[in-house]
Amino acid sequence: MSLQLPAGVVFGEEYQKIVSHCKENKFALAAVNVVGTNSVNAVLEAAAVNRSDVILQLSNGGASFFAGQGMPDQQEAKIIGAVSAAQHIHLVAKHYGVCVILHTDHANRKLIPWIDALLDRGAAYKKKNGRPLFSSHMVDLSEESLEDNLNESERILRRAVDLDMSVEIELGITGGEEDGVGADLDTIDNSKLYTQPEDVLVAYDQLNSIGHFSIAASFGNVHGVYKPGNVQLRPEILRRSQDLVSKTHNLANSNPLDLVFHGGSGSPAASISEAIEYGVFKMNIDTDTQFAFAEGVGAFVDENGAAFKHQIHPDTDEPLKKYYDPRKWLRAGELSLVNRLTQAFTELGSKGRSVAE
């Protein structure tokens, strides 16, 4: 019997079933960073149109933007914005008829208090509603020593498991930067761009008995889009990591690790397919979706330029409200984002494969 789950935000066992389903059937879900209701709604629309389940995620900057750049306490805004976004998504996601995984993105050492605060809010939400606020959180301590990375990840995972949630960790450094988290390619030791399978085994041994976690393993991937040839992806590193864990523990499952592909924007389709073959169930895409939204708005402005300088057309005396109405140009951005995500769902193999009932 094929997997079927209720539409809306999934968590705990339901989330883990979707992860296993993706890996068994060799496809992955797009994880799209959102910053407001326009981007949230456009991602959900794209998922519904393509009958694809999807992952919605917020970086710390995206969360604070959701709360508003004018909020006096921007540290508090990171918390309030994430909670606000999660509540909006819980309310509307089920009406789009797809399953949604709700996630936070990169949180390095200085952002761990943000994650702890969201876990506190999540505990209160679960007590009231019987379900966690988020499906999972990401702890990115890849710049720390392996020991410090895993010990802190273990602490967060123990808290998350109590709330029926998962945790994503990062091993190796994803080049580039996303909302202040990341590193300059020119300053990274090359070996750090490629996760060592032995480190993955250590992580598995320390965390696997505690609860569900996923690993963002670096195989040369980079945040942002670069000139072809500047980024050398080596997905075979993922295969080696899977093999080492499987053989060390004599596991029947050849892909025991739940792996994440960061920096998916601009990646060749062949590299995406190979990564999925090696156990990737989630691919982050942010740079391309930001550009898609901007491209749609830009095209609308180019076509209706007078409306962004005048309320009444200086040559024809035509009222221009129907063009400068924010619902018009924001909608143009949303539709452009929907088109870009259709491409992503197709490349990831998730199109037409929603498990929502």
N, C-alpha and C positions, 0 to 999 in steps of 0.2 A: 504494500500500500504506500503510495507517495505521501510525502510530508504535507500536512495542512495545519495551519495555525490561524488564530483570529487576527484580523487586520489591526494595525495600530502598533504602538511601541512594544517591543518584546524584550525580555530580560531573562536571566537565570537559565533554567533548563531549556526554555524556548529558544533563547539566543544560541546556546550551545548546539541545539539540534539544527539550526540554520547553518552554523559554521560547518558542522559535519556534512550536511546536505550539499553545501557548496563544494567542499573538497572531494566528496565521493563522485559528484557529477561534473567535476572539472570546470567550474566557473567561479567568479568572484563578484563581490559587491563593491560598488563605488562608494567611497566615503567622501562626502562633499562638505567643505567648510561653509558655514552660514554666518551671516552678520546681522540679519534682520528678518522681518516677516516676509519681505519680498523674495529673498533668496530661499528661505524655508519653503514657502509656498510653491516657488518655481521648481524646486527639487522634488517636492511631493507630486506636482503635476507631471513632471517628466517620468517619475516612477510609475504613476498611474497609467499614463499614455503607453508606456513601454511594458507594462505588466512586469515590472522588476522591483524586487525589494531593494532597500537602500539604507545607507548609514548616513545620518546627519551628525555633524560634529562641530564643536565650538572651540576655537583657540581662546587664550585669555583675552587677546585683543578683540576678537569677534564677540566675546561675551560682554566686554565693557562697552563696545559699540552698540550692542543690543539694548543696554540700559540707557545709553545716551552719553555723548561726549561732554555734555554740560553738567553731568552729575558731579557735585563738588568732590566727593571722595571716590577717586577712580579705582582704588583698591577694593572698596566695597562694591563698586560697579561691576567688577569681574564676577563677583558672587551673585549679585542681584540679576545681572544680565543673563547669566547661565540658567538661573532658576526660572526667570521669565520665559526664556526661549524653550526650556524643557516643558513648562506648563502649557505654552502655546502648542507645542508639537503633540503632547499627550491629548490635547483637546481636539485637534483637527486631523491627525494622521489617520485614524481609523476610517474617516470619511473618504479618504482617497483609495481605500481598498487594497493597500499593500502593507507589508510588514516593515517596520522601521526600527533600526538600532540607533540608540541615542548615546552619543559618545563625546568626551572632551579630548582635545588634541594636546600636543606637547606641553608638558609641565616639568620644567627643570627644577633644580634645587630651590631657587628663589620662589618658585610657584607652588611648591608643595603645600604651603598654608592655604592656597586657593583650593587645592584638592581636598584637604582635610575639612575646610569649611563646607564644601559641597557634599562631602560625606555626612557631615552633621545635618545639613539641610535635607539630605536624602533620607537619613534615619527618621527625621520628623515627618517627612512626606510619606514614608512607608508605614509608619505607625498610624497615620491618619487614613491612608488610601489602600494599604495592603500590597503595595508594589513600590519598587524603588523609583527615584526621580530619573536616574540615568541607567542605561544598560551597562556602561563601562566607563572607566577613566583611564587616561594614559599617564604613566610616570616615565619621564624621559631624563634619566640620570646617566646617559651614555658618556658624558664628559667626566664623570666621577670614576674612581677605581671600581673594578668589577665587584669587589666585596661590598663597598658602600652602596653601589647601585642595587645589588640584589637584596641587601639587608633592608634598605628603605622600601624597596618594591615589595618585599615580604610583609613589612608592617602594613603598607597600604592594602595589599591583597587580603590580609586577615580581616581588616575593617570592611572591605568590599564584600567579601564572602558572607559576612554576617547580614548583609543587606540584599543578598541574592544577586550580586553584581560580579562583573569580571574586571580584569585589569590588563592593560597593554603596556609592555615594557619595551625599551629600546636597547639593543646591543650593537655596538659600532655606531659611528656618527654619520647621520645623513647630512651631506654638504648643503650649503646654502642656508638661508634663514627664513623662519616663519614666525612673525610676531615676536621678534626678539629672541627666539630660541633657535639655535643652530650654530654653524661655524663657517668661516671663510674657507673655501676650497684650498686656497694657497697656504693656509696655516695648519691644515690637518695632516698628521702623519698618514701616509698612504694606507698603511695597514688598518687604520681606524675606519676607512671608508669601506672596508670589507670585513664583515663580522667573522671572527674565528669560530669554527664549529666546536672547538673545545670549550669556549666560553658559553656557547648555547647549551652544551651538555651540563655544565655547572649550574646554569639557570634552571634547567629542567629538573635536575636532582633536588634543588633547594625549594622550588615552588610547586612542583606538580602535585604533591600530596596535600597541599593546602586548599587549592581551589582552581577554578578556570582562569587561565591567563593566555594572552597571545604575545608574540614576539615580533617587533619591527626589527628585522635583521638587515643590516646594510650590505648591499652587494654592488656598491658604486653609485647608488641612486642619490639624486640631488633635488632639493627644493628649487622650484623655478624652472624656466625653460632656457636652454643653452644652445649655442650653435652646434649642429650635428658633428659628432666626432669628439666633442669636448668632454662628454660623459661616457665612460666605459662601463656598461652594465655587465655583471657576471653572475647571472642567476644560478649557475652551477654550484655556487657557494651554499645556496639554500638546500640543494640536493645533498651536499656533503653533510650539512648539519642534520638533516632528517636521517640520513644513513647512520651517522655516528650514534644518535640517540636510540634509534631502532635496534641497532646491533648490540649496543652496550647493554640494553635492557631486554634483549631477546623478545622484541615486540612483533606481533603479527602485522600490525599496521605499519606500512612503509613510510607513511607521512604522519607521524604522531604529533608533530608540532603544528600549531595554528599560527600561520605566518602572515605578516602585513607588509605591503609594498608601499613605502613612503615615496613622495616625490614622483607621482605617476604622470604628471603633466608633461606632454611632449615625448613620452616614451614610445619606442617602436612597438607595433602590435606584436611582432614576433617575441620580443622580450617579455611582454605582458603574458602571452600564452605560455611561454616557458616557465615563468614564475608561478603561474596557476598550476601547472603540471607538478610543481615541486611543493605544493601545499599552501600557496597564498590564497586566502579567502577574501581579503580586503585590500583595495587599492585607494590611497588618498589622492584626491584631485582637487586642487585649489587654484593654482595659477591660471590654468586654462579656463576654469569656470568664471573667475574674476574677469578675465579678458572677454569672455563671451558676453557677459552682462554689459560690460562697458562698450563693446562693439555694437550691441543692439541699440543702446541709448545713443551712441555717437552717430549711427546711421540715421536715427530718427531726427536728431538735431540738425544734421547736414541737410536733410530733406525739408525740414521745416524751420530753418534758421531764423526767419523773421519773428517767429513766435517767442524766441528766447531773447529778443531785444525790444519788442514792441507788444503792447496789448492789442493795438489795432494796426493792421498792415499799412505802412506809410504810403503805399502806391495804390492799393485797391480799397482802402477803408474797411476791409473785412475784419470783424472781431476774431481774435486768434485764441480765445480761451480754450477751444476744443483741442488745441495743439500743446499749449503750455500746461494744461491740466496734468499734474504729476502722474495720474493714473494712466495717461497715454504713454509717456516716455518711460516710466518704470515698467509698464507692461511690455514695451518693446525689448527692454533688457531681460525680462522674465522669459519671453519667447525665444530669445537668442540662447539663453542658458538651457532651456528645454532641448533645443536642437543639439547643443554640444553634449549634453548628457545622453541623448539618444545614441550618439557615436560611442560614448564611453560604455554604455550598457551593452552595445553590440560587441565591442572589442573584448569586454570582460565575460561575455557569454551569458549574462544574466537576463537579457531581454526575453520576455515571454515566460519567465520561470518563477514568478512570484509564488510563494507557498501560502499566501493569504487565502482564507476560505471565502 
